């Protein structure tokens, strides 16, 4: 049973494994990198251009955590805001494939790879989402798997999952 807030959102019954979500795009500026790093990841290669040039990254680069956060924002905008999302359960297989540099743009796809109704809480389902985040040159910059809860509109009609 849904509530009035989630009535207009997609639920477990509306989703299928194999769904590919095309994300929007965001440009990562020098200011964004420095502001994020100042507060959350204050390594020199995220804060200081001269130090960054001497690092293995070769220039000012976004924190991997910033890339992950921006990617999640893109997912919320493209998909999770339209789904009865009940929150994340965690992530696995996070890989930063290459740095996101000043003025890089990131985009990508997220694929729903698994969807199952919870045995212990039939009002919830668990969906697994696989991120493939790329820069403007179509080079992979980040991959990860995210488990997220989604509401079930009709928990009495529990599947055999």
N, C-alpha and C positions, 0 to 999 in steps of 0.2 A: 504494500500500500504506500503510495507516495503522499507527500504533503503538498500544500498549495505552492510552495516555493519551487519545488522540483518537478511539478507537473509538466512544465513546458520543456524540460531537459530530456536528453536521451538517457536511457537506462540500459542495464544489462541486456534486456530483451531486444534492444535496438542495435546492438553491436555484434560484430563478428570478427574472429581472427582473420588476418589478412588485410584488414583496413589499413590504408596508407594515408597518413595525414601530412599534407604539404604545409610546411611552416612558412611564416613570413620571413622577412629579412631585417637584420639590424646592422648598422654600421658602428664599429667600435672605435671611438675617438681617443685621442691622447688624454683628454680631460676625464673621460669615463674610466680609463685604465688607472690613472693616478688617483682619482677619488676612491675607487674601490680598493686599490692596494693600500692607500693610506689608512683606511679603516680596517681592512680585513686580511691583507696578505703583503706586509711591508718588506718584501725582498727588493734589493737594489734594481734588479732587472724589470721590476714593475713600476719603479718610482723615479729612477735616474737614467736619463738617456745615455750619458757617457758610460756609466757602469753597465748598462744594458748592451751597448755596442761591444763591450769587452767580454760579455758573457757568451755562453754557447748558443744563446738565442739570437745574438747578433743585432739586437735592437729592442726598444721598448715593447713589451709583450703583455697581454692581458693575463691575469691569473687564470689558471684552469678552472678554479671555483667560480670566477666571473663568467667564463664561457658556459659552465653548467647552469648558472643562474639565469643568464640571458636565454639559453636554450629552453629552460623551463618556462620562462615568460612567453616565448614564442609558442610553446605548446598550449599554455593556458589561453592565449589569444585565439589560436586556431582551432582548439578542440575542447580542452578541459572546462572552459567556461560554458560550454554547450551541453555538458554531460553532468549527470548527478554524481559528481566526484565527491568522495567522502574522505579523501586525503591519501597521502603516500604511505607505503609500507616500508620503503627502502629501495636502495639501488644496488646493482652489482655490475661487475665487468666494466667499470668506468676506465676509459682509456683516452688520454690526450694524445692525439696522433701527431700534431704539429702545433706550434704556437700561433695564437691569434695576435697579429701585429697591429700597430696603429693604422687606422683607416681600412682595415680589413672589414668585409661584410660577412656575416654568417647567416646561414639558412640551412635547410635540410628537410629530412623526412623523419617521421616517427611511425613505426609499424606496430599495430596491435597484433602480437604474436600468440597470445594465450588468453583465454577468458574462461573462468570457471566460477560457479556459484559456491559460496562458502558452505561447508557442511555444518559448522557450529553456529553460524549466523546467516540463515537463508535470505535475510533482507539485504545482504551484501554480496557482491561478486568481486573477484580479484582479476584485474587485467594486467598483463605484462606488455610494456611498451618498449620497443627498441629504437633508440636514437641513432641517427646518422647525420651528424652536423658537419657542414662543409663551408669552405670559404668561397670567395668570389671566383676563384680559379677552379672550383669544383674539387679541391683537394680536401680529404677528410681531416677534420680538426678534433673531433670528439665522437666517441661512441659510448653508449651505456644502456643498461637495461633497468627499467623502473617498474616496480610493482605498485599499483594504485587500486584503492577501493572504489567501487562504483555501486550506486544504489540499484536494487532490484524492484521493479514496479509491482510485480506479482509474486511475492515470496512463497505463496502456497503452491505455485506451479513449479516447484524446485526441479531442476533437471537432475539427471543421474550422475552429474559430474562429481 
